[in-house]
Amino acid sequence: MLITCCSNRQSVSGSGYEAVSGDCNYRYGGETSRDNGQCKMDEQISCLIGLQTRGNFYKVELGLTTLLRNCLESETENLKSILSGYVDHFQSLDSEDAGWGCGWRNIQMLSSHLLAQRQEAKEVLFGGSGFVPDIPSLQRWLEIAWEKGFDAPGASQLDHVVYGSKKWIGTTECAALLRSFALRARVVDFGPKEESQSVVGTSVDKAVDKARNDKTDNNEVKNSEAYQVLMDFVWNYFSNENTIQFGQQHVVISEKTPLYFQHDGHSRTIVGVQAKHQQNGYLAYNLLVLDPAHSTPALERSLKKKIGWQKLVKKGRNTLKKPQYQLCYVDPGIASEEEMENLKTIDSVFLEL
């Protein structure tokens, strides 16, 4: 993880269960069931499937992707935009998770896309419940992922317990949780120097190679322009190596998942990217971002009225100030049993800024 985690722990009211990693202690209707202090994994999962709670969120009429697409299509400049498919916006709430819950909210956003767009993911995610769970339920799913052996170093860093806490989580926790359902979650690191490098996916290898080549070709680029490598990667990811055909359109929908976008202190969800050709031949990019810190109703109003939405959604290269960034995305398909063992180790692709 790139962020320092809070150690404050609190009880969560309103949930139908209590559980601590390694000690199955589910409570429902005042009754407690223990098996000598240790439940079998299948019993823990069965309990959680039955007791998990649907996450609450403000449902946007027509859907955010449709509203955002309408706004992008209304722009008159020579711009090309690519959006991922359906996604719900989950905002952090003062009464629940303000100041610490952004990571969980981005997992909820990414999960909403997977449930809506990928049938194979819908069948396995969260026990096949078909809905996005609330934060306490997601915390238990992460603890179960750890118990299964996913991301052992990350589990140790967070003392193997997140349920009922305000601990911050990041990209590796997102990947571990999704991988525990046999989804091919991948991680990409961007930073000032390479500490470790291990290619974890195949669908994105060309995007990685192109981003590295672009950086080599423009070795003199410094300061904020160093972040061009991140921008290039995101464009190559959503455009699937420029295989997307725009035709007469200047806004198209990609089959790629949104990107969990992490940096020190906060995380957001990248739902697309926009490009504009400059006179010098380079492409200037805007990331299209959903921020859990923003109000969903305010975002909806802005998109519907087409007023002020750019400030909320568009993030140019000049907005990138942090020394390190991480992305997480999900490749299609379901991992085999053999592949699942390899997925327990959270390796990443590294790109130097």
Residue pairs with C-beta under 8 A, 6 or more apart in sequence:
1 154
1 157
1 168
1 169
1 170
1 171
1 172
1 173
2 170
2 171
2 262
2 263
2 264
2 324
2 326
3 168
3 170
3 262
3 264
3 265
4 168
5 157
5 158
5 167
5 168
5 169
6 100
6 165
6 166
6 167
6 168
7 167
8 165
8 166
8 167
9 161
9 164
9 165
9 166
9 167
10 164
10 165
10 166
11 18
11 164
12 136
12 163
12 164
14 53
15 51
15 53
15 134
15 136
15 137
16 27
16 28
16 51
16 53
17 26
17 27
17 28
17 47
17 48
17 51
17 140
18 25
18 26
18 27
18 163
18 164
19 25
19 26
19 44
19 47
19 48
19 140
19 143
19 163
20 161
20 163
21 143
21 146
21 147
21 160
21 161
21 163
22 38
22 147
22 160
23 37
23 38
24 33
24 34
24 35
24 38
24 39
24 43
24 44
24 47
25 32
25 34
26 32
26 33
26 47
26 51
28 51
33 47
35 43
39 47
41 144
41 147
41 148
44 144
44 147
45 127
45 144
48 127
48 137
48 140
48 141
48 144
49 126
49 127
49 128
49 129
51 137
52 126
52 127
52 129
52 133
52 134
52 137
52 140
52 141
53 133
53 134
53 136
53 137
54 131
54 132
54 133
54 134
55 90
55 108
55 131
55 132
55 133
55 134
55 135
55 137
56 134
57 88
57 89
57 90
57 91
57 108
57 132
57 296
58 89
58 91
58 296
58 297
58 300
59 88
60 67
60 88
60 89
60 296
60 299
60 300
61 300
63 86
64 87
64 88
64 89
64 271
64 290
64 299
64 300
64 303
65 83
65 84
65 85
65 86
65 87
65 253
65 271
67 300
67 303
67 304
68 83
68 271
68 272
68 288
68 303
68 309
68 313
69 83
69 251
69 253
70 303
70 306
71 303
71 306
71 309
72 79
72 81
72 83
72 250
72 251
72 274
73 250
73 251
74 306
77 276
78 250
78 276
78 277
79 250
79 274
79 275
79 276
80 246
80 250
80 251
80 274
80 275
80 276
81 250
81 251
81 252
81 272
81 273
81 274
81 275
81 288
82 235
82 238
82 239
82 244
82 251
82 252
82 253
82 254
82 272
82 273
82 274
83 238
83 251
83 252
83 253
83 254
83 271
83 272
83 288
84 113
84 238
84 253
84 254
84 256
84 257
84 258
84 271
84 272
85 113
85 116
85 117
85 253
85 254
85 255
86 112
86 113
86 116
86 117
87 109
87 110
87 112
87 113
87 116
87 258
87 269
87 271
87 290
88 108
88 109
88 112
88 132
89 109
89 290
89 292
89 294
89 296
89 299
90 105
90 106
90 108
90 109
90 112
90 132
90 292
90 296
91 105
91 292
91 293
91 294
91 295
91 296
92 98
92 99
92 101
92 102
92 105
92 292
92 293
96 135
97 104
97 105
97 135
97 166
99 166
100 166
100 167
100 168
101 135
101 166
101 292
102 266
102 267
102 268
102 292
102 293
103 168
103 169
103 170
103 173
103 174
103 262
103 267
104 135
104 138
104 139
104 169
105 292
106 174
106 260
106 261
106 267
106 268
106 269
106 292
107 138
107 174
107 177
107 178
107 260
108 132
108 138
109 258
109 269
109 290
109 292
110 174
110 178
110 257
110 258
110 260
110 269
110 328
110 330
111 125
111 126
111 132
112 132
113 257
113 258
114 121
114 122
114 125
114 183
114 257
114 330
115 121
115 122
115 125
115 130
115 131
115 132
117 257
118 332
120 332
120 333
120 334
121 181
121 183
121 330
122 128
122 130
124 181
124 182
124 183
124 334
125 181
125 183
126 132
126 133
126 137
126 141
126 181
133 141
136 163
136 164
138 177
139 162
139 163
139 164
139 165
140 163
141 177
141 180
142 162
142 169
142 173
142 176
142 177
143 160
143 161
143 162
143 163
144 180
145 151
145 176
145 177
145 179
145 180
146 152
146 154
146 155
146 160
146 176
148 180
148 344
149 344
150 176
150 177
150 179
150 180
150 343
150 344
150 346
151 172
151 173
151 175
151 176
151 344
151 345
151 346
152 344
153 346
154 172
154 173
154 176
154 346
155 176
158 167
158 169
158 173
162 169
170 262
170 267
170 326
171 187
171 260
171 262
171 267
171 326
171 327
171 328
172 187
172 326
172 346
174 185
174 260
174 328
175 185
175 186
175 187
175 328
175 346
176 185
176 346
178 185
178 330
179 185
179 335
179 340
179 343
179 344
179 346
182 334
182 335
182 340
183 330
183 334
183 335
184 201
184 330
184 331
184 332
184 333
184 335
184 339
184 343
185 328
185 329
185 330
185 331
185 343
186 200
186 201
186 204
186 328
186 329
186 330
186 331
186 348
186 349
187 200
187 326
187 327
187 328
187 346
187 347
187 348
187 349
188 204
188 208
188 233
188 326
188 327
188 328
188 329
188 348
188 349
188 350
188 351
189 324
189 325
189 326
189 348
189 349
189 350
189 351
190 229
190 230
190 233
190 324
190 325
190 326
190 327
190 350
190 351
190 352
190 353
191 323
191 324
191 325
191 350
191 352
191 353
192 323
192 324
192 352
192 353
193 352
194 350
194 352
195 350
196 347
196 348
196 350
197 348
197 349
197 350
198 347
198 348
198 349
199 205
199 208
199 347
199 349
200 347
200 348
200 349
201 331
201 349
202 331
203 331
203 332
204 237
204 329
204 331
204 349
206 236
206 241
207 233
207 236
207 237
207 241
208 233
208 349
208 351
210 232
210 236
210 241
211 229
211 230
211 232
211 233
211 236
211 351
212 229
212 351
214 228
214 229
214 232
215 221
215 228
215 229
215 351
215 352
218 225
218 228
221 228
224 317
224 318
224 320
225 317
226 353
227 317
227 320
227 353
228 282
228 317
229 351
229 352
229 353
230 320
230 325
230 351
230 353
231 273
231 285
231 287
231 317
232 283
232 285
233 327
233 351
234 259
234 270
234 273
234 285
234 287
234 327
235 273
235 275
235 283
235 285
236 242
237 256
237 259
237 329
238 244
238 254
238 256
238 272
238 273
239 254
239 273
240 254
240 255
240 256
244 252
244 254
245 252
246 252
254 272
256 329
257 329
257 330
258 269
258 270
258 271
258 290
258 329
259 269
259 270
259 327
259 328
259 329
260 267
260 269
260 326
260 327
260 328
260 329
261 267
261 268
261 269
261 270
261 287
261 289
261 325
261 326
261 327
262 325
262 326
262 327
262 328
263 322
263 324
263 325
263 326
264 322
264 323
264 324
266 293
267 292
268 289
268 290
268 291
268 292
269 289
269 290
269 291
269 292
270 287
270 288
270 289
270 327
271 288
271 289
271 290
272 287
272 288
273 285
273 286
273 287
273 288
274 285
274 286
274 288
274 314
275 283
275 284
275 285
276 283
276 284
276 285
277 283
277 284
278 284
284 316
284 317
285 316
285 317
286 314
286 315
286 316
287 314
287 315
287 316
288 313
288 314
288 315
289 313
289 314
289 315
290 299
290 313
291 312
294 312
298 312
299 309
299 312
299 313
302 308
302 309
302 312
303 309
323 353
325 353
326 348
335 343
